[in-house]
Amino acid sequence: MNAVENTESSNDTREEFAIAVVGTGVIGAAWVSGFLAAGHSVTAFDPAEGAEERLLEQVKSNLEVTTGVRDSQLDRLTFAPTIAEAVGSVDFVQENGPERLEVKQAMLAEIDTAAPEATIIASSTSGFAPSEISAEATKAPSRIIVGHPFNPAHLIPLVEVVPTPGASPALVDRALTIYRTIGKKPILVRAELPGHVVNRLQAALWQEAYSLVNEGVVSVSDIDTAISYGPGLRWAILGPLAQQALSGGIGGMRHVLDHLGPPQEVWMHDLKQVHLDEGLKGKLIAGVDDELVGRDSAAIARQRDEMLIRLLELKHRYEELP
């Protein structure tokens, strides 16, 4: 049984798009895989030597996990020799260059110059604001947005969409629609913030986890157990706020906030700031090493992906229920 819903089988009722993917490392290959599986045509570009061969190998591996590899998918993939040729006649560009501001700005300025003015340009940047990365673009900078995925990006549906100030609502809606055609679950981030939204939520959890380890309150292993066998299980199903409302019974979120809000506020104010100095980094590294001693990291990643697949299948099954 294939892991992820086969979107290509329903493409007769969907608009097909011409896509360019610029930068074809792990993230870029994941994007290529998703667009191909959904029935879109993809033109890829990456200047690295051997990039085309590596992309094809990774795409085949990704598709084998998600939809199964079919010639009809791979036939829609073209590797271009330049950025200009990759983006010159497409509807949508997904950029995945190195996470360095000056590199992003130069790449996106080149893409902006070469792409048709109606083309949407999205960047996979994990932290830069769209107004930062579009600063060197002169043709149509407001069509440059953030479309930030999450690893493993060929499996995780979430995409954070952050528009550049001045982007039209129609452009944003079209970007959201394109992501939905490949089975993604995009969220619209309505303000520019360092790290967007999800990395900030993760950073808040990491901050307190690091603090508790630093103070000797709990081990690294027990932190991971606490989340993965506790709230993490619930969050994967419903999310932290809706799950919190469920804990309030018939009173819902009102009951939770009225009765548990005051002590919760005390806990929030007691959270500690931490500095990642060498001492703390040493504790975290040693703790993870102890937790994973004797285990193969590649095998752990495979097991994680297999469990993600099962979880996504289960979530999809329940989403289809009335």
C-alpha positions as CSV (number, residue, x, y, z in Angstrom):
1,M,0.0,0.0,0.0
2,N,1.4,3.4,-0.9
3,A,2.2,5.7,1.9
4,V,0.7,9.0,0.8
5,E,-2.5,9.6,-1.1
6,N,-1.9,9.3,-4.9
7,T,-2.8,12.8,-6.1
8,E,-2.1,12.0,-9.7
9,S,-5.2,9.7,-10.0
10,S,-7.5,12.7,-9.4
11,N,-5.6,15.2,-11.6
12,D,-8.5,15.2,-14.2
13,T,-10.3,17.6,-11.9
14,R,-7.3,19.7,-11.0
15,E,-5.5,22.5,-12.8
16,E,-2.0,21.4,-13.9
17,F,0.9,23.8,-13.4
18,A,4.3,24.3,-14.9
19,I,6.8,24.3,-12.0
20,A,10.4,25.3,-11.7
21,V,12.5,24.0,-8.8
22,V,15.8,25.9,-8.3
23,G,18.2,24.1,-6.0
24,T,17.8,20.3,-5.9
25,G,19.3,19.1,-2.7
26,V,17.2,17.1,-0.2
27,I,14.5,19.8,0.1
28,G,14.5,20.6,-3.6
29,A,14.2,16.9,-4.5
30,A,11.2,16.6,-2.1
31,W,9.5,19.4,-3.8
32,V,10.1,17.9,-7.3
33,S,8.7,14.6,-6.0
34,G,5.5,16.2,-4.8
35,F,4.9,18.2,-7.9
36,L,5.5,15.3,-10.2
37,A,3.3,13.0,-8.1
38,A,0.5,15.5,-8.4
39,G,0.7,15.6,-12.2
40,H,2.5,18.9,-12.7
41,S,5.5,19.3,-15.0
42,V,8.8,20.3,-13.4
43,T,11.9,22.0,-14.7
44,A,14.8,21.8,-12.3
45,F,18.1,23.6,-12.0
46,D,21.1,23.2,-9.7
47,P,24.6,24.3,-10.6
48,A,26.4,21.6,-8.6
49,E,28.3,18.9,-10.6
50,G,26.3,15.7,-10.8
51,A,23.1,17.4,-9.5
52,E,20.9,16.0,-12.2
53,E,21.8,12.4,-11.5
54,R,21.5,12.9,-7.7
55,L,18.1,14.5,-8.2
56,L,16.8,11.6,-10.3
57,E,18.0,9.1,-7.8
58,Q,16.4,11.0,-4.8
59,V,13.1,11.6,-6.7
60,K,12.8,7.9,-7.5
61,S,13.5,7.0,-3.8
62,N,10.9,9.6,-2.6
63,L,8.2,8.5,-5.1
64,E,8.8,4.8,-4.3
65,V,7.7,5.7,-0.7
66,T,4.8,8.0,-1.6
67,T,3.1,7.0,-4.8
68,G,5.3,4.4,-6.5
69,V,7.6,5.3,-9.4
70,R,5.9,5.6,-12.8
71,D,7.4,6.6,-16.1
72,S,4.6,9.1,-16.6
73,Q,5.9,11.0,-13.5
74,L,9.5,11.0,-14.5
75,D,8.7,12.0,-18.1
76,R,7.4,15.4,-16.8
77,L,10.8,16.2,-15.3
78,T,13.3,18.3,-17.2
79,F,16.7,19.5,-16.0
80,A,17.7,22.9,-17.3
81,P,21.2,24.2,-17.8
82,T,20.5,27.7,-16.4
83,I,18.1,29.5,-14.0
84,A,16.7,31.5,-16.9
85,E,15.8,28.5,-18.9
86,A,14.3,26.8,-15.9
87,V,12.0,29.6,-14.9
88,G,11.4,31.3,-18.3
89,S,7.9,29.9,-18.9
90,V,6.5,28.5,-15.7
91,D,3.6,29.3,-13.4
92,F,5.4,28.7,-10.1
93,V,9.0,28.7,-8.9
94,Q,10.2,27.0,-5.7
95,E,13.7,28.2,-4.7
96,N,15.8,26.1,-2.3
97,G,19.2,27.7,-2.3
98,P,21.6,27.9,0.7
99,E,20.3,29.6,3.8
100,R,22.5,32.6,3.4
101,L,20.8,36.0,2.9
102,E,23.1,37.3,0.1
103,V,22.8,34.0,-1.8
104,K,19.0,34.1,-1.5
105,Q,18.8,37.7,-2.6
106,A,21.0,37.1,-5.7
107,M,19.2,33.9,-6.7
108,L,15.7,35.4,-6.3
109,A,16.7,38.6,-8.2
110,E,17.9,36.4,-11.1
111,I,14.7,34.4,-11.0
112,D,12.6,37.5,-10.8
113,T,14.3,38.9,-13.9
114,A,13.9,35.8,-16.0
115,A,10.4,34.6,-14.9
116,P,7.2,35.9,-16.5
117,E,5.7,38.6,-14.4
118,A,2.6,36.5,-13.4
119,T,4.8,33.7,-12.1
120,I,4.7,33.2,-8.3
121,I,8.2,32.8,-6.7
122,A,8.4,31.0,-3.4
123,S,11.5,30.4,-1.2
124,S,12.0,27.5,1.1
125,T,13.9,29.7,3.6
126,S,13.5,28.6,7.2
127,G,13.9,32.0,8.8
128,F,14.4,35.0,6.5
129,A,11.5,37.3,5.8
130,P,10.2,37.7,2.3
131,S,10.9,41.4,2.3
132,E,14.6,40.5,3.1
133,I,15.1,37.9,0.4
134,S,13.3,40.0,-2.3
135,A,15.4,43.1,-1.6
136,E,17.5,42.8,-4.8
137,A,14.6,42.0,-7.1
138,T,13.4,44.8,-9.4
139,K,10.9,43.4,-11.8
140,A,8.0,42.2,-9.5
141,P,9.4,41.7,-6.0
142,S,5.9,41.5,-4.4
143,R,5.3,38.1,-6.0
144,I,8.2,36.7,-4.0
145,I,6.9,34.8,-1.0
146,V,8.1,32.3,1.6
147,G,6.9,28.7,1.2
148,H,8.7,26.9,4.0
149,P,8.4,23.1,4.2
150,F,9.4,20.7,7.0
151,N,11.7,17.7,7.0
152,P,11.2,15.0,5.7
153,A,9.6,17.3,3.2
154,H,8.4,14.6,0.9
155,L,6.2,13.3,3.8
156,I,5.4,16.2,6.1
157,P,2.4,18.1,4.7
158,L,2.9,21.4,6.5
159,V,4.1,24.5,4.5
160,E,4.3,28.0,6.0
161,V,3.3,30.6,3.5
162,V,4.5,34.2,4.3
163,P,3.6,36.8,1.7
164,T,5.8,39.8,0.9
165,P,4.2,43.0,2.0
166,G,2.3,44.2,-1.0
167,A,1.5,40.8,-2.3
168,S,-2.1,40.6,-3.7
169,P,-4.7,38.4,-2.0
170,A,-5.2,36.7,-5.4
171,L,-1.5,35.7,-5.6
172,V,-1.5,34.4,-2.1
173,D,-4.7,32.4,-2.7
174,R,-3.1,30.9,-5.9
175,A,0.0,29.9,-4.0
176,L,-2.0,28.2,-1.3
177,T,-4.0,26.4,-4.0
178,I,-0.9,25.1,-5.8
179,Y,0.5,23.7,-2.5
180,R,-2.8,22.0,-1.8
181,T,-2.7,20.3,-5.2
182,I,0.3,18.3,-4.0
183,G,-1.3,17.3,-0.7
184,K,0.4,20.0,1.4
185,K,-1.4,21.7,4.4
186,P,-0.3,25.3,4.0
187,I,-0.8,27.8,6.8
188,L,-0.9,31.6,6.1
189,V,1.5,33.6,8.2
190,R,0.2,37.1,8.2
191,A,3.3,39.0,9.5
192,E,7.0,38.7,9.0
193,L,8.8,37.2,12.0
194,P,12.2,35.7,12.3
195,G,11.8,32.0,12.0
196,H,8.2,32.4,10.8
197,V,5.7,30.5,13.2
198,V,6.6,26.9,13.6
199,N,10.3,27.3,14.2
200,R,9.4,29.9,16.9
201,L,7.0,27.4,18.5
202,Q,9.8,24.7,18.4
203,A,12.3,27.2,19.8
204,A,10.0,27.9,22.8
205,L,9.9,24.2,23.6
206,W,13.7,23.8,23.0
207,Q,14.4,26.7,25.2
208,E,12.7,25.1,28.2
209,A,14.1,21.7,27.4
210,Y,17.6,23.1,27.3
211,S,17.0,24.9,30.5
212,L,15.8,21.8,32.4
213,V,18.7,19.8,31.1
214,N,21.1,22.6,32.1
215,E,19.7,22.8,35.6
216,G,20.0,19.0,36.0
217,V,16.2,18.6,36.5
218,V,15.8,15.9,33.9
219,S,17.9,14.0,31.3
220,V,17.9,14.5,27.6
221,S,16.5,11.0,27.1
222,D,13.6,11.8,29.6
223,I,12.8,15.1,27.8
224,D,12.4,13.1,24.6
225,T,10.3,10.5,26.3
226,A,8.2,13.1,28.0
227,I,7.2,14.7,24.7
228,S,7.1,11.7,22.3
229,Y,5.1,9.5,24.7
230,G,3.1,12.4,26.2
231,P,1.7,15.6,24.6
232,G,3.4,14.9,21.3
233,L,1.1,12.0,20.7
234,R,-2.0,14.2,21.2
235,W,-0.5,17.2,19.2
236,A,0.0,14.9,16.2
237,I,-3.7,14.3,16.1
238,L,-5.3,17.6,16.9
239,G,-2.8,20.3,17.8
240,P,-2.1,21.9,21.2
241,L,-4.9,24.5,21.4
242,A,-7.8,22.3,20.2
243,Q,-6.4,19.5,22.4
244,Q,-6.3,21.9,25.3
245,A,-10.0,22.8,24.7
246,L,-10.9,19.1,24.7
247,S,-9.4,18.8,28.2
248,G,-12.0,21.3,29.4
249,G,-14.8,18.9,28.8
250,I,-18.2,20.4,28.0
251,G,-16.8,23.8,29.2
252,G,-14.2,23.7,26.5
253,M,-11.5,26.4,26.3
254,R,-13.4,28.8,28.5
255,H,-13.3,26.3,31.4
256,V,-9.6,25.5,30.8
257,L,-8.5,29.2,30.8
258,D,-10.7,30.2,33.7
259,H,-9.6,27.3,36.0
260,L,-6.1,26.4,34.8
261,G,-5.1,29.7,33.3
262,P,-3.8,31.3,36.5
263,P,-1.4,28.4,37.4
264,Q,-0.4,28.1,33.8
265,E,0.5,31.8,33.8
266,V,2.7,31.2,36.8
267,W,4.5,28.4,34.9
268,M,5.0,30.5,31.8
269,H,6.5,33.4,33.8
270,D,8.9,30.9,35.5
271,L,10.4,29.7,32.2
272,K,14.1,30.4,31.9
273,Q,16.2,32.0,29.2
274,V,19.2,30.0,28.3
275,H,22.5,30.7,26.5
276,L,23.9,28.0,24.3
277,D,27.4,28.3,25.7
278,E,29.9,25.4,25.4
279,G,28.9,24.0,28.7
280,L,25.2,23.6,27.7
281,K,26.1,22.4,24.2
282,G,28.3,19.7,25.8
283,K,25.4,18.5,28.1
284,L,23.0,18.3,25.2
285,I,25.4,16.6,22.8
286,A,26.4,14.0,25.5
287,G,22.8,13.5,26.4
288,V,21.7,12.7,22.9
289,D,24.8,10.5,22.4
290,D,23.8,8.5,25.5
291,E,20.2,8.2,24.3
292,L,21.2,6.9,20.9
293,V,24.2,4.8,21.8
294,G,24.3,1.6,19.8
295,R,21.5,2.7,17.4
296,D,22.0,3.4,13.7
297,S,20.9,6.9,12.8
298,A,19.9,5.8,9.3
299,A,17.7,3.1,10.7
300,I,16.1,5.5,13.2
301,A,15.3,7.9,10.3
302,R,13.7,5.0,8.3
303,Q,11.6,4.0,11.3
304,R,10.6,7.6,11.8
305,D,9.5,7.8,8.2
306,E,7.6,4.6,8.3
307,M,5.7,5.7,11.4
308,L,5.0,9.1,9.8
309,I,3.5,7.3,6.8
310,R,1.2,5.2,9.0
311,L,0.2,8.3,11.0
312,L,-0.6,10.3,7.8
313,E,-2.6,7.4,6.4
314,L,-4.6,7.3,9.6
315,K,-5.1,11.1,9.7
316,H,-6.3,11.0,6.1
317,R,-8.8,8.2,6.8
318,Y,-10.4,10.2,9.7
319,E,-10.4,13.4,7.7
320,E,-12.6,11.7,5.1
321,L,-15.2,10.8,7.7
322,P,-18.4,13.0,7.9
